């Protein structure tokens, strides 16, 4: 079945450590997204990528980094510069379509919960 | 500019009674609108979407939503709540302007509780 796989599901980090969250999709989608979810705040966009080897900052990119070396993969690194990293992180993907359309549906992974000790 | 407002952060209903989750949007362009559902510690699942076809959209699990341009609303309804409907629901607006996918703007979510 096609879908998005996020790993690990739960991750604990000590202060000052970098951690990387994995996101892999087999949907052949061009666009991939990382969101952060905190209680009562909805989803906030961290980074997105519309094509391999290219990505753009979202609303809360500070303290995070990404790469997009392969179409299927969009890992997110939470760096020590992120002051409050404890959150639920969601990866999503979406087809670009020809022509591109805002009607294209986002497909989400199951999420990764990061806790800073 | 686009925005979306979910008018209630928490809605509580009894099993078997109707559900109404309210969403208002603002968009400079003809938008696409979506409702997603999220169960605890899970990803988001698409319930339904509006893309300028029929204004009454039917989704999964008996949910539907009506696009009302004059009221800039896209409220989610279900005639009879089930215990399994207890979850958080997100209204999302996306632009449809040419040459771009358009930004997706998420509401802050409405938590639905269903009492036995």
Interface residues (C-beta under 8 A of the other chain):
Chain A: X4 X6 X31 X35 X40 X41 X42 X43 X45 X50 X88 X90 X92 X94 X96 X97 X99 X100 X101 X102 X103 X104 X105 X106 X107 X108 X109 X110 X111 X113
Chain B: X9 X31 X32 X34 X36 X41 X42 X43 X44 X45 X46 X49 X51 X90 X92 X94 X95 X96 X97 X98 X99 X100 X101 X102 X104 X106 X107 X108 X109
